[in-house]
Amino acid sequence: MEELTVDIDLDFEDRLIKLEKIIKNSQLEVERTKAELAVKQAKEAESAAEKASKKLKRATKQLKDAKVMKIAQKKASKKFAIKRAKKMVKNKKADTSAT
C-alpha cells in the first residue's frame, strides 16, 4: 500500500513538474509574442511616418510651385497690360494728354 502511495505521489509530482514547465513555456511564448507585436507595430508606425514625410515633401513642393506660378502669372499679366497700353498709344486710341 505504501508503494502505491509513493507511486501516486511520484506521478503527481511528475504532473506538477510538467504543468509548471508548460506554464513557464506559455509565459515565455506570451512575452515573445508581445515583443514581436511591439516590433511589428513599431515597423508599421515607422512606415506610416515615412509615407507622411514623403506626402509632406510633395505638398511643400507643390505649394512652392504654386507660389512661383502665381508670381509668374502676375508678371505676365503686367507685361501684357504694358504691351497693350503701348499698342493703344501707338494706335492713338489711348488718351495721352496730361491733365
C-alpha positions in Angstrom: 0.0 0.0 0.0 2.9 2.4 0.8 4.4 1.6 -2.6 1.2 2.6 -4.3 1.0 5.8 -2.3 4.7 6.6 -3.2 4.0 5.8 -6.9 0.9 8.1 -6.8 2.9 10.8 -5.2 5.7 10.5 -7.8 3.1 10.6 -10.6 1.5 13.6 -9.0 5.0 15.3 -8.7 5.8 14.5 -12.3 2.5 16.0 -13.4 3.1 19.1 -11.3 6.6 19.5 -12.9 5.2 19.1 -16.4 2.5 21.6 -15.7 5.0 24.1 -14.3 7.1 23.7 -17.4 4.1 24.2 -19.6 3.2 27.4 -17.7 6.7 28.7 -17.9 6.9 28.0 -21.6 3.5 29.6 -22.1 4.6 32.7 -20.3 7.7 32.9 -22.4 5.6 32.5 -25.5 3.3 35.3 -24.4 6.3 37.6 -23.8 7.8 36.7 -27.1 4.5 37.3 -28.9 4.1 40.6 -27.2 7.6 41.6 -28.2 7.0 40.5 -31.8 3.8 42.5 -31.8 5.5 45.6 -30.5 8.2 45.3 -33.2 5.6 44.9 -35.9 3.6 47.9 -34.6 6.8 49.9 -34.5 7.6 49.0 -38.1 4.1 49.9 -39.2 4.4 53.3 -37.4 7.7 53.9 -39.0 6.3 53.1 -42.4 3.4 55.4 -41.8 5.7 58.2 -40.7 7.8 57.8 -43.8 4.7 58.0 -46.0 3.6 61.1 -44.2 7.0 62.6 -44.6 7.0 62.0 -48.3 3.5 63.4 -48.6 4.6 66.5 -46.7 7.6 67.0 -49.0 5.3 66.6 -52.1 2.8 69.1 -50.7 5.6 71.6 -49.8 7.0 71.3 -53.3 3.5 71.8 -54.8 2.9 74.8 -52.6 6.3 76.3 -53.7 5.5 75.7 -57.3 2.1 77.3 -57.0 3.6 80.4 -55.4 6.1 80.6 -58.3 3.3 80.2 -60.8 1.3 82.9 -59.1 4.2 85.4 -59.3 4.9 84.4 -62.9 1.2 85.0 -63.8 1.2 88.4 -62.2 4.4 89.4 -64.1 2.9 88.0 -67.3 -0.3 90.0 -66.8 1.6 93.1 -66.0 3.8 92.7 -69.2 0.6 92.0 -71.2 -1.0 95.2 -69.8 2.1 97.3 -70.6 2.3 95.8 -74.1 -1.4 96.5 -74.7 -1.1 100.1 -73.4 1.9 100.7 -75.7 -0.1 99.3 -78.6 -3.0 101.6 -77.8 -0.7 104.6 -77.7 0.8 103.6 -81.0 -2.7 103.4 -82.5 -3.6 106.7 -80.7 -6.5 105.1 -79.0 -5.3 106.0 -75.6 -5.6 109.4 -74.1 -2.0 110.6 -73.8 -2.8 114.2 -72.8 -1.5 115.2 -69.4 -4.2 116.8 -67.3 
